[in-house]
Amino acid sequence: MTQTMTKTRKRLAAGAVTVVAVAAIAVAGTFTVRSYRATGDTSNDASVVAFQPDANSAQYGTDATISKLQQKIEKNDQDFASMLGLANAYLQKVRETGDPALYAKAEAILDRAAKVDAESPDLFAGQAYLALARHDFTGALELGQKAVAVAPDVARYHGIVGDALIELGQYPEAINSLQRMAIIRPDFAAYSRAAYARELYGDTEGAIEAWQGALEAGAPFPENVAWANVQLGNLQITFNHLDDASRSYSAALERVTDYPPALAGQARIATINGDYDEAKRLYAMAFERMPLAEYAVALGDIATRQGDTKEADRQYGLVRAIDTLQSQNGVNLDLEVALFMADRGTDPAGAIERARQAWTNRPNIHSADALAWALYQDGQYEEAQQYATEALKLGTRDSLKEFHAAMIAKALGQTEDARDHLNEAL
């Protein structure tokens, strides 16, 4: 069984699976990670991360939207609708560039809008989208519920509530909100949330169908459609349908040239196939256009496999810089960084501290998994198993979570349970 564990660990490290991200959130945070390595002298200054604010601006169309709305507000400083539209455009721009500094701009324009109409449900929704992006899910839930209370027949308000409830681990309540959303308006936003909910409950085939439905429904921004294709490709990888996944990533790139998540998807396939040079090229392209920590981690992992420890340390060090930068812009990354640290195993106490904070703030299956893995790395196997069980309670088909559960069971001498989890991981 030890040989099988080693084989599985290598498969997971090769990128066959990833941590399930906050795919259902309309305006998601930009930091997803799955491993951590402490570094020596690499700078922790967030200034080492260079964002590309104008990358792909023409094909996205977001810059033109921002400019148009700014001009409207200059002509009429009471233009409430344009203020909300501008805040939303800034958040969309974060999706396209990964630049968290834009959150402050979104917050500032929302504050201006609040002076015009402080009780508008649309204002509550805009503030909630910003809270979701910053991973303030409790705040997002409160704002979403305020919007629903004022206008219960607006679909997207229920979507906000559902998003927040999912991240807070209140799954039955979240499903109710998302079902209400879909009944009111079965559009791209509703289908994408349905896809994530189905994935959480282990219905991967149903999730794929829902993503296909989202693509058929269409979305307002080209990036949204490209993103949906990437999510579809990621799910197809879970079935080892690499050709299908490749086609999905290509479709995303047809929609948005050099779209970083699609480049990263292609890099995952290259990594799975053992073509590390191609994977490195693709991840480097993705990072150049959108410097996210997950791409730095992947580049560091590849450098490690190729024996370039200096380059690996440099790439892993960028993760700390990005963590700092996101924190400076109000984004809470305890969950992501906790799992990142735990996977490297170099600072178990630090990983546990951040994982417990994540569990306190967002007690969902992903936080449970991060805490389980952090506790495992510190030798606290019995408590680790409690959280590993929590992480798998929905029946989510997640190879990484199953692998963590297998390793914990193995450490406790539960050979049969370890084998069962390992078979699920494979």
C-alpha positions in Angstrom: 0.0 0.0 0.0 2.9 2.3 0.6 3.9 2.1 -3.1 0.3 3.0 -4.0 0.4 6.0 -1.6 3.6 7.2 -3.2 2.0 6.8 -6.7 -1.1 8.7 -5.6 1.0 11.5 -4.0 2.9 12.0 -7.3 -0.3 12.0 -9.3 -1.8 14.6 -7.1 1.3 16.7 -7.2 1.3 16.5 -11.0 -1.9 18.5 -11.0 -4.5 15.8 -11.5 -6.6 17.4 -8.9 -6.8 20.9 -7.3 -8.5 22.4 -4.3 -12.1 23.2 -5.2 -12.1 27.0 -5.5 -15.0 29.3 -4.8 -16.3 28.7 -8.3 -19.9 29.6 -7.5 -19.1 33.1 -6.4 -20.0 35.7 -9.0 -17.0 37.8 -8.1 -14.4 35.5 -6.7 -11.2 36.1 -4.9 -8.1 35.5 -6.9 -5.9 33.4 -4.6 -6.1 29.7 -4.9 -3.3 27.5 -3.6 -2.7 24.0 -2.7 0.8 23.8 -1.2 3.4 25.8 0.8 7.1 26.0 1.2 8.8 28.3 3.6 11.7 30.1 2.0 14.8 31.8 3.2 15.7 35.2 1.9 13.1 35.7 -0.8 11.5 39.1 -0.4 8.1 39.2 1.3 7.5 42.7 -0.2 4.2 42.7 -2.1 5.8 45.1 -4.6 7.7 42.1 -6.2 4.4 41.1 -7.8 3.7 43.0 -11.0 0.1 43.1 -12.2 -0.9 43.7 -15.8 -3.8 46.1 -15.5 -4.3 46.5 -19.3 -3.8 42.9 -20.3 -6.4 41.8 -22.8 -8.4 45.0 -22.1 -9.6 45.3 -25.7 -11.1 41.8 -25.9 -12.5 42.0 -22.4 -14.2 45.3 -23.0 -14.2 46.1 -19.3 -11.9 49.1 -19.6 -14.3 50.7 -22.1 -17.1 50.1 -19.7 -15.2 51.6 -16.8 -14.3 54.7 -18.9 -17.9 55.2 -20.0 -19.3 54.9 -16.5 -16.7 57.3 -15.1 -17.7 59.9 -17.7 -21.3 59.5 -16.7 -20.5 60.0 -13.1 -18.4 63.1 -13.8 -21.4 64.6 -15.6 -23.8 63.6 -12.8 -22.4 63.0 -9.4 -25.8 61.6 -8.3 -25.9 58.9 -11.0 -26.6 56.0 -8.6 -26.9 53.3 -11.3 -23.6 54.3 -12.9 -21.9 54.1 -9.6 -23.1 50.6 -9.0 -22.2 49.7 -12.5 -18.7 51.1 -12.0 -18.2 49.1 -8.8 -19.2 45.9 -10.6 -16.9 46.7 -13.5 -14.0 47.2 -11.1 -14.7 43.7 -9.5 -14.9 42.2 -13.0 -11.5 43.8 -13.7 -10.1 42.0 -10.7 -11.3 38.7 -12.3 -9.5 39.6 -15.5 -6.2 40.9 -14.0 -6.0 39.5 -10.5 -5.2 43.0 -9.2 -6.6 43.3 -5.6 -5.9 47.1 -5.5 -9.1 47.5 -7.5 -11.1 46.4 -4.5 -10.4 49.8 -2.9 -11.7 51.5 -6.0 -14.9 49.4 -5.9 -15.3 50.2 -2.2 -14.8 53.9 -2.7 -17.5 54.2 -5.4 -19.9 52.1 -3.4 -19.4 54.5 -0.5 -20.3 57.4 -2.8 -23.4 55.5 -4.0 -24.4 55.0 -0.3 -24.6 58.7 0.1 -27.1 58.8 -2.8 -29.3 55.9 -1.6 -28.2 54.1 1.5 -31.2 51.7 1.5 -31.2 50.4 -2.0 -31.1 46.6 -2.4 -28.8 47.1 -5.4 -26.4 48.9 -3.1 -26.6 46.0 -0.6 -25.9 43.6 -3.5 -22.9 45.6 -4.7 -21.4 45.7 -1.2 -22.1 42.0 -0.8 -20.2 41.2 -4.1 -17.2 43.1 -2.7 -17.5 41.2 0.6 -17.6 37.9 -1.3 -14.5 38.9 -3.3 -12.6 39.7 -0.1 -13.8 36.4 1.5 -15.9 38.2 4.1 -18.7 35.7 3.9 -20.5 36.6 7.1 -20.7 40.2 5.9 -21.8 39.1 2.4 -24.6 37.0 3.9 -25.9 39.9 6.0 -25.9 42.2 3.0 -27.5 39.6 0.7 -30.3 38.9 3.2 -31.0 42.7 3.5 -31.3 42.8 -0.3 -33.6 39.8 -0.3 -35.8 41.3 2.4 -36.4 44.4 0.3 -36.7 42.7 -3.1 -37.4 38.9 -2.7 -38.1 38.5 -6.4 -34.7 39.5 -7.7 -32.7 36.3 -8.6 -29.2 37.6 -8.0 -29.9 38.5 -4.4 -30.7 34.9 -3.7 -27.5 34.0 -5.5 -25.5 36.2 -3.1 -27.1 34.6 -0.1 -26.5 31.1 -1.5 -22.8 31.9 -2.2 -22.2 33.1 1.3 -24.0 30.2 2.9 -22.0 27.7 0.9 -18.7 29.3 2.1 -20.1 29.3 5.7 -20.8 25.6 5.5 -24.6 26.0 5.7 -25.2 23.8 2.7 -29.0 22.9 2.9 -29.8 26.5 3.4 -27.6 27.5 0.5 -29.3 25.0 -1.8 -32.6 26.5 -1.0 -31.4 30.0 -1.9 -29.9 28.8 -5.2 -33.0 26.9 -6.1 -35.0 30.0 -5.5 -32.6 31.9 -7.8 -32.9 29.3 -10.5 -36.7 29.4 -10.4 -36.8 33.2 -10.7 -34.2 33.4 -13.5 -32.5 30.3 -14.9 -29.5 32.1 -16.5 -25.7 31.8 -16.6 -25.4 32.8 -13.0 -28.0 30.3 -11.9 -26.5 27.4 -13.9 -22.9 28.1 -12.8 -24.0 28.0 -9.1 -26.0 24.8 -9.8 -22.9 23.3 -11.3 -20.8 24.1 -8.2 -23.5 22.8 -5.8 -23.8 19.5 -7.8 -20.0 19.2 -7.6 -20.0 19.7 -3.9 -22.5 16.8 -3.5 -20.5 14.5 -5.7 -22.7 14.7 -8.8 -19.8 15.5 -11.1 -21.8 14.4 -14.2 -24.6 16.7 -13.2 -22.1 19.5 -12.7 -20.7 19.1 -16.2 -24.3 19.3 -17.6 -24.9 22.4 -15.6 -21.7 24.1 -16.9 -22.8 23.2 -20.4 -26.2 24.8 -19.6 -24.4 27.9 -18.4 -22.4 28.1 -21.7 -25.6 27.7 -23.7 -27.2 30.5 -21.7 -24.4 32.9 -22.3 -22.9 35.7 -20.1 -22.4 39.4 -20.3 -18.6 39.4 -20.4 -16.3 37.3 -22.6 -14.3 36.4 -19.5 -17.3 34.9 -17.9 -17.8 32.5 -20.8 -14.1 31.7 -20.8 -14.2 31.0 -17.1 -17.1 28.6 -17.5 -15.2 26.7 -20.1 -12.2 26.4 -17.7 -14.5 25.1 -14.9 -15.8 22.5 -17.3 -12.3 21.5 -18.3 -11.3 21.2 -14.7 -14.2 18.8 -14.0 -13.3 16.8 -17.1 -9.8 16.3 -15.7 -11.3 14.6 -12.6 -12.6 11.9 -15.0 -9.2 11.8 -16.7 -10.9 13.0 -19.9 -7.9 15.0 -20.9 -8.9 15.4 -24.6 -12.3 16.8 -23.5 -10.6 19.1 -21.0 -8.1 20.3 -23.6 -11.0 21.2 -25.9 -12.7 23.1 -23.1 -9.5 25.1 -22.4 -9.1 25.8 -26.1 -12.7 27.1 -26.3 -11.8 29.4 -23.4 -8.8 30.7 -25.3 -10.9 31.2 -28.4 -13.1 33.5 -26.3 -10.3 35.3 -24.6 -6.8 35.1 -26.1 -4.1 34.0 -23.6 -6.7 33.7 -20.8 -4.6 32.8 -17.8 -6.9 30.1 -16.2 -7.1 28.3 -19.5 -3.3 28.5 -20.0 -3.0 27.0 -16.5 -5.5 24.3 -17.4 -3.4 23.3 -20.4 -0.4 23.4 -18.2 -2.1 20.9 -15.8 -2.6 18.5 -18.7 1.0 18.9 -19.8 2.1 18.2 -16.2 -0.1 15.1 -16.0 1.5 13.9 -19.2 5.0 14.5 -17.9 5.8 17.3 -20.3 7.3 19.6 -17.6 8.9 22.0 -20.0 5.6 22.7 -21.8 3.9 23.0 -18.4 6.5 25.5 -17.2 6.1 27.6 -20.4 2.3 27.7 -20.0 2.3 28.5 -16.3 4.9 31.2 -16.9 2.6 32.8 -19.5 -0.3 32.6 -17.1 1.6 34.2 -14.3 2.9 36.9 -16.5 -0.6 37.9 -17.4 -2.2 37.3 -14.0 0.3 36.7 -11.1 -1.6 34.4 -8.9 -0.1 32.3 -6.2 -1.4 29.0 -7.7 0.7 29.6 -10.8 3.8 30.4 -8.7 3.2 27.2 -6.7 3.0 25.2 -9.9 6.2 26.7 -11.3 7.9 26.0 -8.0 6.7 22.4 -8.1 8.0 21.9 -11.6 11.4 23.5 -10.7 11.6 21.1 -7.7 11.0 18.1 -10.0 13.7 19.4 -12.3 16.1 19.8 -9.5 16.3 23.6 -9.6 15.8 24.4 -5.9 16.8 28.0 -6.2 14.1 28.7 -8.8 11.6 26.7 -6.7 12.4 28.8 -3.6 11.9 32.0 -5.7 8.6 30.9 -7.0 7.3 29.7 -3.6 8.5 33.0 -2.1 6.2 34.9 -4.4 3.3 33.2 -2.6 4.1 35.1 0.6 4.3 38.3 -1.4 0.9 37.7 -2.9 -0.6 36.7 0.5 0.7 40.1 1.9 -0.7 42.0 -1.1 -4.1 40.4 -0.8 -4.2 41.0 2.9 -3.3 44.7 2.4 -6.3 45.0 0.1 -8.7 43.4 2.6 -8.8 39.8 1.3 -8.8 37.1 3.9 -6.8 34.1 2.7 -6.5 32.0 5.9 -8.1 28.9 4.2 -6.0 29.0 1.1 -2.7 29.7 2.9 -3.4 27.2 5.6 -3.6 24.4 3.1 -0.7 25.8 1.3 1.4 25.7 4.4 0.2 22.3 5.5 1.0 20.7 2.3 4.6 21.8 2.6 4.8 20.7 6.2 7.6 23.1 7.1 5.6 25.2 9.7 2.9 22.9 11.2 2.1 25.3 14.1 1.7 28.2 11.7 -0.5 26.1 9.4 -2.7 25.0 12.3 -3.1 28.6 13.5 -4.3 29.8 10.1 -6.4 26.7 9.5 -8.2 27.2 12.8 -8.9 30.8 12.0 -10.2 29.7 8.6 -12.5 27.2 10.3 -13.8 29.8 12.7 -14.6 32.3 9.9 -15.8 29.9 7.2 -16.6 26.4 8.6 -17.0 24.6 5.3 -15.6 21.3 4.0 -12.6 23.0 2.5 -11.6 24.6 5.8 -12.1 21.2 7.5 -9.8 19.6 5.0 -7.1 22.3 5.5 -7.3 21.9 9.3 -7.2 18.1 9.0 -4.1 18.2 6.9 -2.4 20.8 9.1 -3.1 18.7 12.2 -1.8 15.6 10.4 1.4 17.3 9.6 1.8 18.0 13.3 1.1 14.4 14.3 -2.3 15.2 15.8 -4.0 12.3 14.0 -7.1 11.7 16.0 -8.3 15.3 15.8 -7.2 15.4 12.2 -9.5 12.5 11.4 -12.5 14.3 12.9 -12.0 17.2 10.4 -11.2 14.9 7.5 -14.5 13.2 8.1 -16.2 16.6 8.1 -14.5 17.5 4.8 -16.0 14.5 3.1 -19.5 14.6 4.6 -21.2 15.8 1.4 -19.8 13.1 -0.8 -17.7 15.5 -2.8 -15.5 13.7 -5.4 -12.3 15.3 -4.4 -9.1 13.3 -4.8 -7.0 15.6 -2.6 -9.4 15.3 0.3 -9.6 11.5 -0.1 -5.8 11.4 -0.2 -5.6 13.4 3.0 -8.1 11.1 4.7 -6.1 8.1 3.5 -2.9 9.4 5.0 -4.6 10.2 8.3 -6.2 6.8 8.5 -2.9 5.1 7.6 -1.2 7.1 10.5 -3.8 5.8 12.8 -3.3 2.2 11.7 -6.6 2.0 10.0 -5.4 0.1 7.0 -8.7 -0.8 5.5 -10.1 2.7 5.8 -6.9 4.1 4.3 -7.2 1.8 1.3 -10.8 2.8 0.8 -10.0 6.5 0.7 -7.0 5.8 -1.5 -9.2 4.0 -4.0 -11.5 7.0 -4.0 -8.6 9.3 -4.6 -7.5 7.2 -7.6 
